[in-house]
Amino acid sequence: MGFDFPGYTLRPAAPEDRQYFVECMAEGLLASVDDLEFEHAGTWMPASASFMEGYLEGGFMGNELFILEGGGERAGMLWLEKTSEQFTCEDTGYVLGIHVGRGHRGKGLARAMISYAEEWAKERGCMHLNINCGTANAPAMSLYESAGYGKRSVTFRKDLYP
């Protein structure tokens, strides 16, 4: 299994990539929330960043982080996990995070990373690959649907303190 995209490599993350990882995940989270959540990101983003770092360091259920490099710089990241499927308990792969840097978008890199994630999951005996996406992130939703992903479940939410 390898990442096949001319001029780019996907390598396992190193400790010095942690801050970059948090920045990528923060950008993805902000693109996935509604306007009110975005406005109040300062109240929840530090806790989210701390959780992500702890989750990554804990090595829960076989998660792995990869850094995309191209043009002599970090160009994105892919965070994967093998876990049990929510409803059937089958082994499943999960894309915990995927990010392509602004200067590298529109080239097909996200689709190539999704293909890599699918192979990663197959090699680990997973029956499926799941990706979550906030409804505010229309470009990501379009990408996932065009890559053959369908909606499996819906999260309902009610604000208790309007």
C-alpha positions in Angstrom: 0.0 0.0 0.0 1.3 3.4 -0.9 0.2 6.9 -1.6 0.4 7.5 -5.3 0.2 11.2 -6.2 3.0 12.9 -8.3 5.0 15.3 -6.2 3.4 14.4 -2.9 4.1 11.9 -0.2 2.1 10.7 2.8 4.3 9.8 5.8 3.6 8.8 9.4 3.5 11.8 11.7 6.4 12.7 14.0 6.2 14.4 17.3 7.2 17.7 15.7 4.0 17.5 13.6 1.6 17.8 16.6 1.0 21.6 16.4 0.4 21.3 12.6 -2.1 18.5 13.3 -4.0 20.6 15.8 -4.1 23.6 13.4 -5.4 21.4 10.6 -8.1 19.9 12.8 -9.1 23.3 14.1 -9.6 24.6 10.5 -11.7 21.6 9.7 -13.8 22.0 12.8 -14.4 25.7 12.1 -15.5 24.8 8.5 -18.0 22.3 9.9 -19.9 24.3 12.5 -22.8 26.7 12.1 -22.4 30.5 12.5 -23.3 30.6 16.2 -20.8 27.9 17.0 -18.2 29.6 14.9 -18.8 32.9 16.7 -18.2 31.1 20.1 -15.3 29.0 19.0 -13.0 30.6 21.6 -15.1 28.9 24.3 -14.9 25.4 22.9 -11.9 25.2 20.6 -9.2 24.9 23.4 -11.0 21.9 24.9 -11.4 20.3 21.4 -7.7 20.8 20.7 -6.7 19.3 24.1 -9.0 16.3 23.5 -7.5 15.7 20.0 -4.0 15.8 21.3 -4.9 13.4 24.2 -6.7 11.1 21.8 -3.8 10.9 19.5 -1.3 10.4 22.2 -3.4 7.7 23.8 -3.3 5.5 20.8 -6.9 4.4 21.3 -8.0 1.5 19.1 -5.2 1.8 16.6 -5.4 5.4 15.3 -2.7 6.6 13.0 -1.8 10.1 11.8 -0.2 10.8 8.4 1.3 14.0 7.1 0.9 15.0 3.5 4.0 16.7 2.1 4.5 18.4 -1.3 6.6 21.2 -2.7 9.0 21.0 0.3 6.3 21.7 2.9 3.5 20.1 4.9 0.4 20.1 2.6 -2.2 18.3 4.7 -2.9 15.5 7.1 -4.9 12.3 7.4 -6.0 10.8 10.7 -7.3 7.2 10.7 -8.7 4.8 13.3 -9.8 1.2 13.4 -12.8 0.8 15.6 -16.1 -1.1 16.0 -19.0 0.0 13.9 -21.7 1.9 15.9 -24.6 -0.3 15.0 -23.2 -3.7 13.9 -20.0 -3.8 15.9 -18.1 -4.9 12.8 -14.5 -3.8 12.4 -14.6 -0.5 10.6 -12.2 2.2 9.6 -12.8 5.8 10.5 -11.4 9.0 9.0 -11.0 11.1 12.2 -9.6 14.0 10.2 -8.6 14.9 6.7 -7.1 18.2 5.6 -5.5 19.6 2.5 -3.8 23.0 2.9 -5.1 26.0 1.0 -2.3 26.1 -1.5 -2.7 22.5 -2.4 -6.5 22.2 -2.9 -8.2 21.5 -6.1 -5.7 18.9 -7.3 -7.4 15.7 -6.2 -5.3 15.2 -3.1 -8.3 14.7 -0.7 -9.7 12.1 -3.0 -6.2 10.4 -3.2 -6.0 10.4 0.7 -9.5 8.9 0.9 -8.4 6.1 -1.5 -5.3 5.6 0.8 -7.6 5.4 3.8 -9.8 2.8 2.1 -6.7 0.6 1.4 -5.5 1.2 5.0 -8.8 0.0 6.3 -9.0 -3.1 4.1 -5.5 -4.1 5.2 -6.7 -4.1 8.8 -9.8 -6.2 8.0 -12.3 -3.5 8.2 -15.7 -3.9 6.5 -16.4 -0.2 6.0 -14.8 3.2 6.1 -16.7 6.0 7.8 -16.2 9.8 7.6 -18.1 12.4 9.6 -18.8 15.8 8.2 -20.6 18.9 9.6 -23.5 20.0 7.4 -21.9 23.4 7.1 -19.0 22.0 5.2 -20.7 21.6 1.8 -17.4 21.1 -0.2 -16.4 18.2 2.0 -19.9 16.6 1.8 -19.8 16.9 -2.0 -16.4 15.2 -2.1 -17.5 12.3 0.1 -20.7 11.7 -1.9 -18.8 11.9 -5.2 -16.3 9.3 -3.8 -19.2 6.9 -3.2 -20.0 7.6 0.5 -23.6 7.6 1.6 -25.3 8.9 4.7 -25.5 6.2 7.4 -26.9 8.1 10.4 -27.9 11.6 11.3 -27.1 13.4 14.5 -30.0 15.5 15.9 -29.2 18.4 18.1 -31.2 20.9 20.2 -29.7 24.0 21.8 -30.7 24.0 25.4 -29.6 27.6 26.1 -30.7 29.7 23.1 
